[in-house]
C-alpha cells in the first residue's frame, strides 16, 4: 500500500493515507512477519511518517489502558544508534541518525533503521493490546 507523495497530493490526503497504513499495521502487531511485509511496501519517507503515527498511537494506548509506558520501554528493545551505524558502516554524525536527517540523504539506510524502531514499537503495542 504505497502512498502517493506527489506534489499534487494534499497534506490532508497524505495524512489520511498514513492513518490508513498505521491502522493496518496496528491490526498486524501480533504478527511480526505480516507487519514487516506491510512495512516493506512503504517508501522511506512513508516509513518515517508511519513511525510518528505509531509512536503517537502507543502513547495514547498506554494512557487509555492506564499503563505507565515510557520511551525507554521502547528504546530498550532497539539496537542502539551507534551500534546500528557501526554495523552498516556509516560515518555520519550520530545526531543525523537519531534525528532521522538521513531519511533525506540516505533514505534506504534510514528506512532500514526506522523499520527496527517500528518493530520495537510493534512489540510494545502488541504487549499492551494483549
C-alpha positions as CSV (number, residue, x, y, z in Angstrom):
1,X,0.0,0.0,0.0
2,X,2.4,2.7,-1.2
3,X,1.4,6.2,-0.6
4,X,1.4,8.8,-3.5
5,X,3.5,11.7,-2.2
6,X,3.5,13.6,-5.5
7,X,3.2,17.4,-5.3
8,X,-0.5,17.1,-6.5
9,X,-1.5,15.3,-3.3
10,X,-2.6,17.5,-0.4
11,X,-1.2,17.1,3.1
12,X,-4.6,16.0,4.2
13,X,-4.6,13.2,1.7
14,X,-1.1,12.1,2.8
15,X,-2.1,12.2,6.4
16,X,-5.2,10.2,5.6
17,X,-3.1,7.6,3.8
18,X,-0.6,7.4,6.7
19,X,-3.6,6.9,9.1
20,X,-4.8,4.0,6.9
21,X,-1.3,2.4,6.8
22,X,-0.9,2.9,10.6
23,X,-4.3,1.4,11.3
24,X,-3.5,-1.6,9.1
25,X,-0.1,-2.1,10.9
26,X,-1.9,-1.9,14.3
27,X,-4.1,-4.8,13.2
28,X,-0.9,-6.7,12.3
29,X,1.0,-6.1,15.6
30,X,0.7,-9.6,16.8
31,X,2.2,-11.0,13.6
32,X,5.7,-9.7,13.1
33,X,6.1,-11.3,9.6
34,X,2.9,-9.7,8.3
35,X,3.8,-6.4,9.9
36,X,7.2,-6.3,8.4
37,X,5.8,-7.4,5.0
38,X,3.5,-4.4,5.1
39,X,6.4,-2.1,6.0
40,X,8.4,-3.2,3.0
41,X,5.7,-1.7,0.8
42,X,6.4,1.8,2.1
43,X,8.9,4.4,0.7
44,X,11.4,5.8,3.2
45,X,9.5,9.0,3.9
46,X,6.4,6.9,4.5
47,X,8.2,4.8,7.0
48,X,9.2,7.9,8.9
49,X,5.6,9.2,8.9
50,X,4.3,5.8,10.0
51,X,6.8,5.8,12.8
52,X,5.4,9.1,14.1
53,X,1.9,7.8,13.8
54,X,2.6,4.6,15.7
55,X,4.6,6.4,18.5
56,X,1.5,8.6,19.0
57,X,-0.8,5.6,19.0
58,X,1.4,3.8,21.5
59,X,1.3,6.8,23.8
60,X,-2.5,7.1,23.6
61,X,-2.9,3.4,24.1
62,X,-0.8,3.4,27.2
63,X,-2.8,6.3,28.6
64,X,-6.1,4.6,27.7
65,X,-5.0,1.4,29.5
66,X,-3.7,3.4,32.5
67,X,-0.3,1.9,32.0
68,X,3.0,3.7,32.6
69,X,4.9,3.3,29.4
70,X,8.0,5.3,28.8
71,X,10.1,6.0,25.7
72,X,12.8,3.9,27.4
73,X,10.4,0.9,27.4
74,X,10.5,1.1,23.6
75,X,14.1,2.2,23.1
76,X,15.4,-0.7,25.3
77,X,14.1,-3.0,22.6
78,X,16.0,-1.2,19.8
79,X,19.6,-1.6,18.5
80,X,21.5,1.5,19.8
81,X,22.1,4.0,17.1
82,X,25.9,3.8,17.4
83,X,25.7,0.0,17.1
84,X,23.5,0.3,14.0
85,X,25.8,2.8,12.4
86,X,28.8,0.6,13.1
87,X,27.0,-2.5,11.7
88,X,26.2,-0.7,8.4
89,X,29.5,1.1,8.1
90,X,28.0,4.6,8.4
91,X,30.3,7.5,9.1
92,X,27.6,10.2,9.5
93,X,27.3,12.1,12.7
94,X,25.3,10.2,15.4
95,X,22.8,13.0,15.7
96,X,21.9,12.7,12.0
97,X,20.8,9.2,12.5
98,X,18.9,9.9,15.7
99,X,17.1,12.9,14.2
100,X,16.2,11.0,11.1
101,X,18.0,13.5,8.9
102,X,19.3,10.6,6.8
103,X,15.8,9.9,5.5
104,X,16.6,12.7,3.0
105,X,20.4,12.0,2.4
106,X,20.4,8.2,2.6
107,X,16.8,7.0,2.5
108,X,17.4,3.3,2.2
109,X,19.7,3.2,5.3
110,X,17.3,5.5,7.3
111,X,14.2,3.4,6.4
112,X,16.0,0.2,7.4
113,X,16.9,1.8,10.8
114,X,13.3,3.1,11.2
115,X,11.9,-0.4,10.5
116,X,13.9,-1.6,13.5
117,X,12.3,1.2,15.5
118,X,8.9,0.3,14.2
119,X,9.4,-3.4,15.2
120,X,10.2,-2.2,18.8
121,X,7.0,-0.1,18.8
122,X,5.1,-3.1,17.3
123,X,6.2,-5.3,20.2
124,X,5.1,-2.7,22.8
125,X,1.7,-2.2,21.1
126,X,1.2,-6.0,20.9
127,X,2.0,-6.3,24.6
128,X,-0.5,-3.6,25.5
129,X,-3.2,-5.0,23.3
130,X,-2.7,-8.4,24.9
